[in-house]
Amino acid sequence: MLGADLAGVHAAKVAFAANKSNGHALDEMRISHVHEYRVVLTTIGTEDAEAVLKRCLLDREFGAEAAVGLQVIWQQRHEPMPEGKFGNWPDFARAATNRSRDRAQTRDIAEVLIAAAHTVKEEGSPNDLVRVARFVGCAVLMPHGDRAAEFNEILIGNITHGVRRELAQRMVVGGLVVPADTILSGLEAVMAEYGDRKWIRDHELPALFAWVELLPMSDRPTAFFVGLDMLGTKFDFNKWNVRNLLGSARYLEEAQRIELLRGLVTRYPSLTTLSELTPRGTRKAVLTPGPVTRTSRLVCRGLSSPVQVSVL
């Protein structure tokens, strides 16, 4: 059934390319069930289902979904999510765990995905590079050998902002240390789309914050402040939203965690007016401003001792 549906979609695309007024072909193209097929196959999760997904990796319509399906099947077998639990994304807890992996180890499914990425990359068109990024983004979440340099090369390639952001997130969750300069370049590229505009709507912030929140897990954690300063220089936004960027803070070494929290409150003293600063996915942090000196005592569970933060 899957093969027949894919053949029908491919034929419709050929027909529509030959005749743009072909309404039947257009309808056939618009009705795609690739997501449903992926869900069914991952739910089955057997070796036969896995084999079907592997065979379809190079299909232009279903290949990206097939890659996700293979990733999901591997995770169901080796990293199952506790029943009833819905994790945050990016999952910085998993990122911290994956950083301890033996980089010499790899898995069959990862190798299949990477081989498919190599095959598609040889085709060379911009759309093919997006497919390459999606294959690699699935492989990186499982043991995949020592391929950080190769994946970083794909990350800085000619792919769309959204695909680049997703790949960067997946690389971090996969335990790789993404260069801070690469993350800042991604942020800069998204900011450039706003031109000279100095204001930004709240619903537009997540696309920018998604880059900044990766910086503490980069090769230069203090670049987090570079990213914040880039945003603050260009846009006027509610600084309280910054608290949602601390999802990775609890997984840093203590000295880095203290430096990050101190720098955050120094840059945004208004955060000390909050009775609670509860970053998404972190342990609770409480800010209690001093009544006279405005010296704020920052108490973060998980730190060996409280931190004194002077707000001038």
Buried (B, 14 or more C-beta within 10 A) or exposed (E): EBEEBBEBBBEBBEBBEEEEEBEEBBEBBEEBBBEEBBBEBBEEBEEEBBEBBBEBBBBBBBBBBBBBBBBBBBBEEEEEEEEEEEEEBBBBBBBBBBBEBEBEEBBEBBEBBBEBBEBBBEEEEEEBBBBBBBBBBBBBBBBBBEBBEBBBEBBBBEBEBEBBBBBBBBBBBBBBBBBBBBBBBBBEEBBEEBEEEEEBEEEBBEBBBBBBBBBBBBEBBBBBBBBBEBBBEBBEBEBEEBBBBBBBBBBBEEEBBBBBBBBBBBBBBEBBEBEEBBBEBBEEBBBEBBEEEEBBBBEBEEBEEEBEBEBE
